[in-house]
Amino acid sequence: MRKVSVDPAAKTITAQGGALWVDVDDAAQEHRLAAVGGTVNHTGIGGLTLQGGYGWLSPQRGLVIDNLLSVRMVLADGRIVTASEKENTDLFWALRGAGSNFGVATEFVYRAFDQKVDPWCGLLAFTPDKLEKVVEFLNDAVATGKGRNGMLLGFACPPPTGGYPRSWFPFSTTEQKRRRTPRTRACLTSSPS
């Protein structure tokens, strides 16, 4: 139940109900395409999709559910139906916002988008004295990114730091990687002096 197929000409991705976003991402990547998916790829597609779904492409392309083209379902009476804008439209409307208690979703078809730039992500950690520059960078990246940047900023006091907070932002684009960020996926930390 994790099979994924891609139609590059139609720009659609068909995924079985048990697929994870990593399955969708990997299949789409082979064709330089991407679907609006979750922010972590080890999430199942069904729950995220039927509950709305926010992902890294959402600022440009909408929620996952906005890019859902059809769903194949097994209903409580045993019938297997397809819900889309052309078939079983009331069910499709309900699936796209009224919850997930209408049957068992066995297949999803998503709209796909060109992914011409290789995405980059990684975890970077800094000592508290770098916070001002990190926030300055994030503000600049959001202001100049035209909706193509996804960033998270967090604070943590992981051991063995002795309780000193660390700031981190794990995601940026290929363009920013070339411009400002180091080519690393490692966590860079140091103890305060």
FENPE-V493165 format. One record per residue. BURIAL is + if it has 16 or more other ideal C-beta (glycine too) atoms within 10 Angstrom, else -. Layout:
BURIAL + BURIAL
This chain:
- + - + - + + + - + + + - + - + - + - + + + + + + + + + + + + + + + - + + + + + + + + + + + + + + + - + + + + + - + - + + + - + + + + + + + + + + + + + + + - + - + - + + + - + + + + + - + + + + + + + - + - + + + + + + + + + + + + + - + - + + + - + + + + + + + - + + + + + + + + + + + + + + + - + - + - + - + - + - + - + - + - + + + + + - + - + - + + + - + - + + + + + - + + + + + + + - + - + - + - + - + + + + + - + + + - + + + + + + + + + + + + + + + - + + + - + - + - + + + + + - + + + - + + + + + + + + + - + - + - + - + - + - + + + - + - + + + + + - + - + + + - + - + - + + + - + - + + + + + + + + + - + - + - + - + - + - + - + - + - + + + - + - + - + - + + + + + + + + + + + + + + + + + - + - + + + + + - + - + - + + + - + - + - + - + - + - + - + - + - + - + - + -
